[in-house]
Amino acid sequence: MNIDHMILGARDIAPLRAWLRDAHGFGITDGSPNPDGTASWVVPMDTPLVQYLELLVVHDEQALADSDFGRVFLDRTADGPAFLNWAALSDDIDADAARVKELTGADPELLRGESVRADGQVVPWAEAAFAASWEVPSRPFFLAYENWPARRARVPGDLAAAAHDTLPTGIASVTVVSSRADLPVWLGTDALPVTVEASAHEAVRAVEVRTDSGPRVLELP
C-alpha cells in the first residue's frame, strides 16, 4: 500500500494556484468539470506511482448545494482552501473493503469502473470507503488500478502542461489530526508514512512532498 493522492478544496482555483506556485514552485493542469458540481485540477508528480495532488473547486454551486457531499464541500471551503481527504493505493481492494465494513458496520461502497484516455486506452479502477473518508478525513479511502502502462503514459504530458518551477517527485508522508485510535486498523497490516497528532478535530494537516530540490511540507495558511 502507498499514498495515492491528496485532495485539497477551494471555492475558486486562484488562491490554490497562487499558493502552490509562489510558495512551492508547483504548477497545475487540467480543470475538468465533474458531475458532482466540482472541477478537478491536478498537481502531477514525476513518479512511477503516479501520485498527485487533486484540487477540487466549485464548478456548479447549485449542484453542490443540492447534495450531502456538496454541502460538506462548501462548508469546509467557506473560509478558504482546505485539505479535504486523501487516498491510499491498495494492494487488495476487496480485503480493504471487507476490513472497513468490519470496522464500521457500514457498506464500504466498493465501486468498480474504468477511465478512457484520449488515445482510447482503458484504465480499470476500483474504489472503496470514499464516503467514510469524506466523513472522517484522517482516514484515507482506497483505490486500485489496472493497466499501469497506460496510467503512467499520461504523466509526461501532465508534467509538461503544469510547467513546474520545482519538480515534485512523490508524496513522502501525510500528517493528520485525530482523536481516533483505529487508524492502524483502518489501514490494515501495511505501514504508511502517516503521523497522527491527537485532536478532537478530524483533518489532514500537512503533506510532505519530495522534489528535485529537497522535501517541501505543504501546510495551508
C-alpha positions as CSV (number, residue, x, y, z in Angstrom):
1,M,0.0,0.0,0.0
2,N,1.1,3.5,-0.8
3,I,-0.3,7.0,-0.6
4,D,-2.1,7.6,-3.9
5,H,-3.1,11.3,-3.8
6,M,-4.3,14.1,-1.6
7,I,-7.4,16.2,-2.2
8,L,-7.5,19.9,-1.5
9,G,-10.5,22.1,-2.0
10,A,-11.4,25.8,-2.5
11,R,-14.2,27.9,-3.9
12,D,-12.0,29.1,-6.7
13,I,-8.8,27.8,-8.2
14,A,-7.0,31.2,-8.0
15,P,-5.8,31.0,-4.3
16,L,-4.6,27.4,-4.6
17,R,-2.8,28.1,-7.9
18,A,-1.1,31.2,-6.4
19,W,-0.1,29.4,-3.2
20,L,1.3,26.3,-4.9
21,R,3.3,28.4,-7.4
22,D,4.5,31.1,-5.1
23,A,5.2,29.1,-2.0
24,H,6.3,25.8,-3.6
25,G,7.1,26.3,-7.3
26,F,4.3,23.8,-8.4
27,G,2.2,24.3,-11.4
28,I,-1.3,22.8,-12.1
29,T,-3.1,21.3,-15.0
30,D,-6.5,20.0,-16.3
31,G,-9.5,21.8,-14.8
32,S,-12.1,19.2,-15.9
33,P,-15.7,19.5,-14.6
34,N,-17.2,16.6,-12.5
35,P,-20.8,15.5,-12.3
36,D,-21.0,16.4,-8.6
37,G,-20.6,20.2,-9.3
38,T,-16.8,20.4,-8.7
39,A,-14.0,20.8,-11.2
40,S,-10.7,18.9,-10.8
41,W,-7.2,20.4,-11.2
42,V,-4.1,18.3,-10.7
43,V,-0.5,18.9,-9.5
44,P,1.2,16.0,-11.3
45,M,4.4,14.4,-9.9
46,D,7.3,12.6,-11.6
47,T,6.9,9.2,-10.0
48,P,6.0,5.7,-11.3
49,L,3.4,5.6,-8.6
50,V,1.5,8.4,-10.5
51,Q,1.0,10.3,-7.2
52,Y,-0.6,13.8,-7.4
53,L,-2.5,16.5,-5.6
54,E,-6.1,16.8,-6.7
55,L,-7.6,20.3,-6.4
56,L,-11.4,20.5,-6.2
57,V,-13.1,23.8,-6.8
58,V,-16.7,25.0,-7.4
59,H,-18.0,24.4,-10.9
60,D,-21.7,24.4,-10.3
61,E,-22.6,25.8,-6.8
62,Q,-26.3,24.9,-7.1
63,A,-25.4,21.2,-7.8
64,L,-23.1,21.2,-4.8
65,A,-25.8,22.8,-2.5
66,D,-28.3,20.1,-3.5
67,S,-26.1,17.1,-2.3
68,D,-24.8,16.0,1.0
69,F,-21.3,15.7,-0.5
70,G,-21.5,19.2,-1.9
71,R,-22.8,20.8,1.3
72,V,-19.9,19.4,3.2
73,F,-17.5,20.6,0.4
74,L,-19.0,24.1,0.6
75,D,-18.8,24.1,4.4
76,R,-15.2,23.0,4.5
77,T,-14.1,25.6,1.9
78,A,-16.1,28.5,3.3
79,D,-13.1,30.1,5.0
80,G,-10.6,29.4,2.2
81,P,-8.6,26.5,0.8
82,A,-8.6,23.3,2.9
83,F,-7.3,19.7,2.8
84,L,-10.4,17.6,2.3
85,N,-9.3,13.9,2.4
86,W,-6.8,11.5,0.9
87,A,-6.4,8.2,-0.9
88,A,-4.3,5.1,-0.3
89,L,-3.2,2.9,-3.3
90,S,-4.5,-0.5,-2.4
91,D,-2.8,-3.9,-3.0
92,D,-6.1,-5.8,-2.3
93,I,-9.2,-3.6,-2.6
94,D,-11.6,-6.4,-1.7
95,A,-9.7,-7.0,1.6
96,D,-9.6,-3.3,2.3
97,A,-13.4,-3.0,1.7
98,A,-14.1,-6.0,3.9
99,R,-11.9,-4.6,6.7
100,V,-13.7,-1.2,6.5
101,K,-17.1,-3.0,6.7
102,E,-16.0,-5.0,9.8
103,L,-14.7,-1.8,11.5
104,T,-17.6,0.4,10.8
105,G,-20.5,-1.9,10.3
106,A,-21.4,0.1,7.2
107,D,-21.4,-0.6,3.5
108,P,-17.8,0.3,2.3
109,E,-19.2,1.2,-1.1
110,L,-16.8,-0.8,-3.2
111,L,-17.1,0.6,-6.8
112,R,-15.5,-0.5,-10.0
113,G,-15.3,1.3,-13.3
114,E,-12.9,2.4,-16.0
115,S,-11.3,5.6,-17.3
116,V,-10.8,6.0,-21.1
117,R,-7.9,8.1,-22.1
118,A,-8.0,10.5,-25.1
119,D,-5.9,7.9,-27.1
120,G,-8.5,5.2,-26.4
121,Q,-6.6,3.3,-23.8
122,V,-8.7,2.0,-20.9
123,V,-7.6,2.1,-17.2
124,P,-9.9,-0.1,-15.0
125,W,-10.1,1.2,-11.4
126,A,-11.8,0.3,-8.1
127,E,-12.6,2.5,-5.1
128,A,-13.7,1.8,-1.5
129,A,-14.7,3.8,1.5
130,F,-14.8,7.2,-0.1
131,A,-17.9,8.3,1.9
132,A,-16.3,7.2,5.2
133,S,-13.1,9.1,4.4
134,W,-15.1,12.2,3.4
135,E,-16.9,12.0,6.8
136,V,-13.6,11.3,8.7
137,P,-10.8,12.9,6.7
138,S,-8.0,11.5,8.9
139,R,-8.9,8.1,7.3
140,P,-8.0,7.5,3.6
141,F,-10.2,5.9,1.1
142,F,-8.8,3.1,-1.1
143,L,-8.1,3.0,-4.8
144,A,-6.7,0.3,-7.1
145,Y,-5.8,0.5,-10.8
146,E,-5.1,-1.9,-13.7
147,N,-3.2,-1.1,-17.0
148,W,-0.4,0.7,-15.3
149,P,1.5,1.4,-18.6
150,A,-1.4,3.5,-19.8
151,R,-1.8,5.2,-16.4
152,R,1.9,6.1,-16.4
153,A,1.8,7.2,-20.0
154,R,-0.2,10.3,-19.1
155,V,2.5,11.7,-16.7
156,P,4.9,13.3,-19.2
157,G,2.1,15.3,-20.8
158,D,0.7,16.4,-17.4
159,L,4.2,17.5,-16.3
160,A,4.7,19.5,-19.4
161,A,1.3,21.2,-19.0
162,A,1.9,22.0,-15.4
163,A,5.3,23.6,-16.1
164,H,6.6,23.3,-12.6
165,D,9.4,25.6,-11.4
166,T,10.2,22.9,-8.7
167,L,9.6,19.3,-9.8
168,P,7.5,17.2,-7.4
169,T,8.7,13.6,-7.4
170,G,6.3,12.0,-5.0
171,I,4.3,12.2,-1.7
172,A,6.6,11.3,1.2
173,S,4.2,11.4,4.1
174,V,1.0,12.9,5.5
175,T,0.2,14.4,8.9
176,V,-3.4,14.0,10.2
177,V,-5.1,15.1,13.4
178,S,-7.5,12.7,15.0
179,S,-8.9,11.6,18.3
180,R,-9.4,8.0,17.0
181,A,-7.2,5.1,17.8
182,D,-8.3,2.9,15.0
183,L,-6.3,4.3,12.1
184,P,-3.8,1.4,12.1
185,V,-6.8,-1.0,11.9
186,W,-8.3,1.1,9.1
187,L,-5.0,0.8,7.2
188,G,-4.5,-2.9,7.9
189,T,-1.1,-4.5,8.1
190,D,0.6,-2.1,5.7
191,A,2.5,0.7,7.3
192,L,2.0,4.0,5.5
193,P,4.1,7.1,6.3
194,V,1.4,8.8,8.4
195,T,1.9,10.9,11.5
196,V,-1.1,11.2,13.8
197,E,-1.5,14.3,16.1
198,A,-4.1,14.0,18.9
199,S,-7.0,16.3,18.5
200,A,-10.8,16.2,18.6
201,H,-10.8,17.7,15.1
202,E,-10.5,15.2,12.3
203,A,-8.5,16.5,9.4
204,V,-5.4,16.3,7.2
205,R,-3.0,18.9,8.5
206,A,0.1,18.7,6.2
207,V,1.6,16.8,3.3
208,E,5.4,16.3,2.7
209,V,6.2,16.2,-1.0
210,R,9.6,15.1,-2.4
211,T,11.0,17.4,-5.0
212,D,14.2,17.8,-7.2
213,S,15.4,20.4,-4.7
214,G,14.5,18.6,-1.4
215,P,11.3,18.0,0.6
216,R,8.5,20.5,0.8
217,V,6.0,20.5,3.6
218,L,2.6,21.8,2.4
219,E,0.6,23.4,5.2
220,L,-2.2,25.7,4.3
221,P,-2.1,29.2,5.6
